[in-house]
Amino acid sequence: MSKGTVVLAYSGGLDTSCILVWLKEEGYDVIAFLANIGQDEDFEAARKKAESLGAKKVFIEDLRAEFVEDFIWPAVQANAIYEDRYLLGTSVARPCIARRQVEIARKEGANFVSHGATGKGNDQIRFELTCYALYPEVKIIAPWRIPEFYNRFRGRKDLMEYAEKHGIPVPVTPRAPWSMDANLMHISYESGILENPKSRAPADLYLMTKNPEDSPNTPDVLEIVFKNGVPIRVSNEKEGTFEESPLGIFSYLNTVGGKHGVGRIDIVENRFIGMKSRGTILLQAHLDIETFTMDKEVRRIKQGLGIKFSELVYNGFWYSPECDFVRYCISKSQENVEGKVQLSVFKGQVYILGRESPKSLYNEELVSMDVQGDYDPCDASGFIRINAVRL
């Protein structure tokens, strides 16, 4: 008799394939769920593999458009950067994946959800906090926290032996000496040879960005149009091409950024080394138009909210009351963040060339050294004396 139905976040790799078979061994009916969030994956092969391993149903969901609109765009509005450098590619993706996992569980009447996240990392927290927030009565099976599982599978060798015994197809070639996570926002790498902070990343590790040395010798000049703090159009001056859908805009900027080697970083992020890419072009453009259109004091508060947003997302609290509040405040701050930014993408760098906006707070006459305008320089004397009192 079945213990119940479990929706497994399935990648098609060794770990989740073994978990699928193990869950069946333990007496569960398994629904495999694979999210397409922009990774390079043979989804049809993954479907066939899950079916061959005994999955009751297989859901392959294209979440790319909602990933951009519901998760990446709020991160763009926030200028979300964790620890001053990391653009949160993995952290932002997890609530998107888990949201759909919960929707499938509810629709299929499944009382359980499961994932392959390790018992040491942050992903288990991000997945599970989202699941509990959206489906409070759900039960979570986290095999890498169950002694019977992790004592049985102490390493890759044990998983490989289990796979061979149960007819689970495994890669013929050895796995690369690092762990990789990929989506529309980035690829990140950790562990293996990267655990020594002194080790340089091998050249073949970067799959999404060219080495800037090998990138084109002529820049791409782009114009990005913003409304309410999110891009609504990107056009290429030289090629005469444009994109207007959220997914189209983000994908096109990825292509241009990758061609010119934009977005490569090597960081020690709390507990692991990570090489992240993408998002840099939008960040630079959004920062520019935001500074051009937002009141100084509002922006000062908003910068603090952006840091708080980044911490909440990194720690898995996308679906929390405080993150809802922070996102609302950030969204409110973006009402006048509107206009066009012209920029050049070249040899790993993004250069802002100019900007214009109907909501600009820039007063050309007021700041001019050649025109007096409505400003009386004498007023500055009193202002300076008042500020000098406490000094």
JOLIN-V566775 format. One record per pair of residues at least 4 apart in sequence whose C-alpha atoms are under 6 Angstrom apart, sorted by the first residue. I is the first residue (numbers start at 0). J is the second residue. If there is no record, write none. Layout:
I|J / I|J
This chain:
1|26 / 1|27 / 2|26 / 2|27 / 3|27 / 4|27 / 4|28 / 4|29 / 4|109 / 5|29 / 5|109 / 5|111 / 5|112 / 6|30 / 6|31 / 6|112 / 7|31 / 7|32 / 7|112 / 7|113 / 7|114 / 8|32 / 8|114 / 9|15 / 9|31 / 9|32 / 9|33 / 10|33 / 11|16 / 11|45 / 12|16 / 15|19 / 15|115 / 18|22 / 22|27 / 23|27 / 29|54 / 29|55 / 30|54 / 30|55 / 30|56 / 30|57 / 31|57 / 32|57 / 32|58 / 32|59 / 33|59 / 34|59 / 34|60 / 35|60 / 35|61 / 35|62 / 36|62 / 36|63 / 36|182 / 37|182 / 37|183 / 38|181 / 38|182 / 49|54 / 50|54 / 62|66 / 64|246 / 65|69 / 66|70 / 67|71 / 67|72 / 68|72 / 74|79 / 76|228 / 77|305 / 79|305 / 79|309 / 80|84 / 80|85 / 80|86 / 81|85 / 81|309 / 87|91 / 88|184 / 88|185 / 90|313 / 94|98 / 94|129 / 97|126 / 103|107 / 104|108 / 104|109 / 110|137 / 111|137 / 111|138 / 111|139 / 112|139 / 113|139 / 113|140 / 113|141 / 116|123 / 117|143 / 118|143 / 118|144 / 124|128 / 124|315 / 125|315 / 128|132 / 130|134 / 131|135 / 142|148 / 143|149 / 146|150 / 149|153 / 152|157 / 152|158 / 162|166 / 162|167 / 176|191 / 177|189 / 177|190 / 177|191 / 178|188 / 178|189 / 178|190 / 179|187 / 179|188 / 180|186 / 180|187 / 181|185 / 181|186 / 184|277 / 185|275 / 185|276 / 185|277 / 186|275 / 187|273 / 187|274 / 187|275 / 188|273 / 188|274 / 189|193 / 189|272 / 189|273 / 190|194 / 207|257 / 208|257 / 208|260 / 209|257 / 209|258 / 209|260 / 210|260 / 211|259 / 211|260 / 211|346 / 211|347 / 214|259 / 218|344 / 218|345 / 219|343 / 219|344 / 220|236 / 220|342 / 220|343 / 221|234 / 221|235 / 221|236 / 221|341 / 221|342 / 222|233 / 222|234 / 222|340 / 222|341 / 223|232 / 223|233 / 223|339 / 223|340 / 224|230 / 224|231 / 224|232 / 224|338 / 224|339 / 225|229 / 225|230 / 225|231 / 225|337 / 225|338 / 226|337 / 227|333 / 227|334 / 227|336 / 227|337 / 228|333 / 228|336 / 231|243 / 232|242 / 232|243 / 233|241 / 233|242 / 234|240 / 234|241 / 235|239 / 235|240 / 242|247 / 242|248 / 244|248 / 246|250 / 247|251 / 252|256 / 253|257 / 256|261 / 259|345 / 259|346 / 259|347 / 260|347 / 261|347 / 261|348 / 262|276 / 262|277 / 262|279 / 263|276 / 264|274 / 264|275 / 265|273 / 265|274 / 266|272 / 266|273 / 267|271 / 267|272 / 268|272 / 281|285 / 285|289 / 289|293 / 289|336 / 291|359 / 292|336 / 292|358 / 292|359 / 292|360 / 298|302 / 304|308 / 311|316 / 312|316 / 312|317 / 317|322 / 322|326 / 338|355 / 338|356 / 339|354 / 339|355 / 340|353 / 340|354 / 341|352 / 341|353 / 342|350 / 342|351 / 342|352 / 343|349 / 343|350 / 344|348 / 344|349 / 364|372 / 365|372
